[in-house]
Amino acid sequence: MPVETDVPDPLSSPLTFFGEELCRLRNEAKLSQARMARQARTTQAMISYVENAKRVPSEDLAKDLDLALGTGDYFARLFTLVVKFVYPGWFRSYIDFECEASAISAYQSHFIPGLLQTEDYARAILAGGRPNNLDGLVTARLSRQDIFDRADRPLTWFIVDEYAISRMLTTPTVMRAQLDRVLDAQDHPKTIIQVVPHDAPPHPGMSGSFVNLNFDVGADVVHIDGFLQGRTALDPDEVSVAAHAYDLIRAVALSPQTSADLIWRRRKELARA
């Protein structure tokens, strides 16, 4: 008969293991979450999120935890395992670029962009692929939204096809909350959201979704979605073509205010569903 144990398995869920180890060592050091946060140069909320496997820790946070707890490079090494668990190899370079970008311009044709997704909407989208680590994938996607908490948060421009607004990908309740999230996001002065209407003329976005990333220092890049995996391109010619394509899509999209009105009308329709 197998023996039950409360010891977490780092190979089954490195993200959960990281959080439980942080909680264990913090308690052994007799530190509250608030004091731990001060010593690790973060917030109490982030410590709580990480301990409960609700956020993917950054590499800098992992190193700061080691310094605060005197654990050598323990959490830094665990971070490597966590990242391998929650992000596919081909996507990790994009995450690094996204974290450093000063401007992000995304076009998405089928669903709300990941940076704007609620937890329930993200879970519904990701569950469609029947992954083995759904909780980890959801947490990873939500963790990317921490860029909005930066003091120097990037300028973000999102263009979505009306199809992403109108299609019932999940329950009316989840869709209403998701559209509320989009409407709230567009209120921030550094975020612009536009919708390409159903009757728009042909445009480059019909070939697929992509994201342009711009930097204060260094060359710009473009990330192009794919079926099995996307790819991040640094070639200046591809980046230039993507920038031009985004301008063309922006030209056929509704204005930000008209887009917000369309989203709001769809939200009201869902309230009656």
QUITA-V771393 format. One record per residue. N is the residue number from 1. SS is DSSP state (alpha for helix, beta for strand, coil for the rest). OMEGA is omega in whole degrees, 0 to 359 (NA if undefined). NEAR is the number of other ideal C-beta (glycine too) atoms within 12 Angstrom. Layout:
<<N | SS | OMEGA | NEAR> <N | SS | OMEGA | NEAR>>
This chain:
<<1 | coil | 180 | 3> <2 | coil | 180 | 4> <3 | coil | 178 | 6> <4 | coil | 179 | 6> <5 | coil | 177 | 7> <6 | coil | 181 | 8> <7 | coil | 182 | 13> <8 | coil | 179 | 21> <9 | coil | 183 | 15> <10 | coil | 181 | 22> <11 | coil | 180 | 15> <12 | coil | 177 | 18> <13 | coil | 180 | 26> <14 | alpha | 180 | 33> <15 | alpha | 177 | 41> <16 | alpha | 180 | 31> <17 | alpha | 179 | 30> <18 | alpha | 181 | 42> <19 | alpha | 181 | 37> <20 | alpha | 176 | 25> <21 | alpha | 177 | 34> <22 | alpha | 179 | 44> <23 | alpha | 182 | 27> <24 | alpha | 183 | 21> <25 | alpha | 176 | 27> <26 | alpha | 179 | 30> <27 | alpha | 177 | 17> <28 | alpha | 179 | 14> <29 | coil | 180 | 20> <30 | coil | 179 | 10> <31 | coil | 172 | 25> <32 | coil | 177 | 16> <33 | alpha | 181 | 26> <34 | alpha | 180 | 17> <35 | alpha | 176 | 18> <36 | alpha | 180 | 33> <37 | alpha | 180 | 26> <38 | alpha | 182 | 17> <39 | alpha | 181 | 23> <40 | coil | 176 | 33> <41 | coil | 177 | 17> <42 | coil | 180 | 31> <43 | coil | 177 | 19> <44 | alpha | 180 | 20> <45 | alpha | 180 | 18> <46 | alpha | 177 | 31> <47 | alpha | 179 | 35> <48 | alpha | 179 | 22> <49 | alpha | 183 | 30> <50 | alpha | 181 | 41> <51 | alpha | 181 | 31> <52 | coil | 178 | 20> <53 | coil | 178 | 33> <54 | coil | 176 | 27> <55 | coil | 173 | 34> <56 | coil | 180 | 40> <57 | coil | 174 | 40> <58 | coil | 178 | 32> <59 | alpha | 178 | 23> <60 | alpha | 179 | 19> <61 | alpha | 179 | 34> <62 | alpha | 180 | 34> <63 | alpha | 179 | 25> <64 | alpha | 176 | 27> <65 | alpha | 177 | 41> <66 | alpha | 180 | 26> <67 | alpha | 183 | 20> <68 | alpha | 184 | 26> <69 | alpha | 180 | 30> <70 | coil | 184 | 15> <71 | coil | 178 | 24> <72 | coil | 177 | 15> <73 | coil | 184 | 17> <74 | alpha | 182 | 25> <75 | alpha | 176 | 36> <76 | alpha | 179 | 25> <77 | alpha | 176 | 23> <78 | alpha | 180 | 37> <79 | alpha | 179 | 33> <80 | alpha | 179 | 22> <81 | alpha | 180 | 28> <82 | alpha | 182 | 38> <83 | alpha | 179 | 29> <84 | alpha | 182 | 22> <85 | alpha | 189 | 32> <86 | alpha | 180 | 36> <87 | coil | 174 | 32> <88 | coil | 185 | 23> <89 | alpha | 184 | 16> <90 | alpha | 185 | 17> <91 | alpha | 187 | 28> <92 | alpha | 179 | 25> <93 | alpha | 178 | 23> <94 | alpha | 179 | 33> <95 | alpha | 179 | 32> <96 | alpha | 178 | 22> <97 | alpha | 182 | 31> <98 | alpha | 181 | 38> <99 | alpha | 185 | 30> <100 | alpha | 186 | 25> <101 | coil | 174 | 36> <102 | coil | 177 | 24> <103 | beta | 180 | 29> <104 | beta | 179 | 40> <105 | beta | 186 | 41> <106 | beta | 171 | 43> <107 | beta | 181 | 41> <108 | beta | 185 | 35> <109 | coil | 190 | 29> <110 | coil | 181 | 23> <111 | coil | 179 | 33> <112 | coil | 181 | 43> <113 | coil | 184 | 39> <114 | alpha | 181 | 39> <115 | alpha | 181 | 36> <116 | alpha | 187 | 41> <117 | coil | 170 | 38> <118 | coil | 181 | 31> <119 | alpha | 183 | 27> <120 | alpha | 178 | 26> <121 | alpha | 179 | 35> <122 | alpha | 181 | 35> <123 | alpha | 180 | 26> <124 | alpha | 180 | 27> <125 | alpha | 184 | 31> <126 | alpha | 180 | 29> <127 | alpha | 180 | 20> <128 | coil | 178 | 16> <129 | coil | 181 | 15> <130 | coil | 181 | 9> <131 | coil | 178 | 19> <132 | coil | 184 | 13> <133 | coil | 184 | 26> <134 | alpha | 182 | 22> <135 | alpha | 179 | 27> <136 | alpha | 180 | 35> <137 | alpha | 178 | 32> <138 | alpha | 179 | 31> <139 | alpha | 180 | 35> <140 | alpha | 180 | 38> <141 | alpha | 180 | 37> <142 | alpha | 180 | 32> <143 | alpha | 179 | 36> <144 | alpha | 181 | 37> <145 | alpha | 177 | 33> <146 | alpha | 177 | 30> <147 | alpha | 179 | 31> <148 | alpha | 179 | 25> <149 | alpha | 180 | 20> <150 | coil | 175 | 19> <151 | coil | 179 | 8> <152 | coil | 183 | 15> <153 | coil | 184 | 22> <154 | coil | 168 | 35> <155 | beta | 182 | 25> <156 | beta | 180 | 35> <157 | beta | 182 | 36> <158 | beta | 172 | 44> <159 | beta | 180 | 45> <160 | beta | 175 | 43> <161 | beta | 179 | 34> <162 | alpha | 178 | 28> <163 | alpha | 180 | 23> <164 | alpha | 180 | 39> <165 | alpha | 189 | 41> <166 | alpha | 184 | 25> <167 | coil | 180 | 23> <168 | coil | 183 | 22> <169 | coil | 182 | 28> <170 | coil | 184 | 28> <171 | coil | 177 | 16> <172 | alpha | 180 | 20> <173 | alpha | 180 | 19> <174 | alpha | 179 | 26> <175 | alpha | 177 | 34> <176 | alpha | 180 | 28> <177 | alpha | 180 | 26> <178 | alpha | 179 | 39> <179 | alpha | 174 | 41> <180 | alpha | 179 | 27> <181 | alpha | 179 | 32> <182 | alpha | 180 | 39> <183 | alpha | 177 | 30> <184 | alpha | 183 | 20> <185 | alpha | 184 | 32> <186 | coil | 176 | 32> <187 | coil | 181 | 16> <188 | coil | 183 | 21> <189 | coil | 181 | 11> <190 | coil | 179 | 22> <191 | beta | 178 | 31> <192 | beta | 180 | 31> <193 | beta | 178 | 43> <194 | beta | 179 | 40> <195 | beta | 173 | 43> <196 | beta | 184 | 38> <197 | coil | 181 | 26> <198 | coil | 185 | 17> <199 | coil | 178 | 11> <200 | coil | 177 | 26> <201 | coil | 178 | 15> <202 | coil | 182 | 12> <203 | coil | 184 | 24> <204 | alpha | 181 | 27> <205 | alpha | 179 | 38> <206 | alpha | 178 | 20> <207 | alpha | 179 | 18> <208 | coil | 182 | 24> <209 | coil | 179 | 36> <210 | beta | 181 | 37> <211 | beta | 173 | 43> <212 | beta | 179 | 40> <213 | beta | 180 | 40> <214 | beta | 185 | 27> <215 | coil | 175 | 22> <216 | coil | 178 | 14> <217 | coil | 179 | 9> <218 | coil | 184 | 15> <219 | coil | 177 | 21> <220 | coil | 179 | 31> <221 | beta | 175 | 34> <222 | beta | 176 | 37> <223 | beta | 184 | 37> <224 | beta | 180 | 31> <225 | coil | 176 | 29> <226 | coil | 183 | 17> <227 | coil | 180 | 10> <228 | coil | 178 | 10> <229 | coil | 176 | 17> <230 | coil | 176 | 26> <231 | beta | 179 | 24> <232 | beta | 185 | 32> <233 | beta | 178 | 28> <234 | coil | 182 | 22> <235 | coil | 183 | 16> <236 | alpha | 180 | 14> <237 | alpha | 179 | 13> <238 | alpha | 179 | 22> <239 | alpha | 180 | 29> <240 | alpha | 178 | 19> <241 | alpha | 180 | 21> <242 | alpha | 178 | 36> <243 | alpha | 178 | 28> <244 | alpha | 179 | 20> <245 | alpha | 181 | 29> <246 | alpha | 177 | 35> <247 | alpha | 180 | 21> <248 | alpha | 177 | 23> <249 | alpha | 179 | 37> <250 | alpha | 183 | 30> <251 | alpha | 181 | 19> <252 | alpha | 180 | 27> <253 | coil | 174 | 31> <254 | coil | 177 | 29> <255 | coil | 179 | 20> <256 | alpha | 181 | 26> <257 | alpha | 178 | 17> <258 | alpha | 176 | 19> <259 | alpha | 179 | 34> <260 | alpha | 178 | 27> <261 | alpha | 179 | 21> <262 | alpha | 179 | 32> <263 | alpha | 180 | 38> <264 | alpha | 178 | 24> <265 | alpha | 178 | 21> <266 | alpha | 178 | 33> <267 | alpha | 178 | 27> <268 | alpha | 176 | 18> <269 | alpha | 180 | 18> <270 | alpha | 180 | 26> <271 | alpha | 179 | 16> <272 | coil | 184 | 10> <273 | coil | NA | 15>>
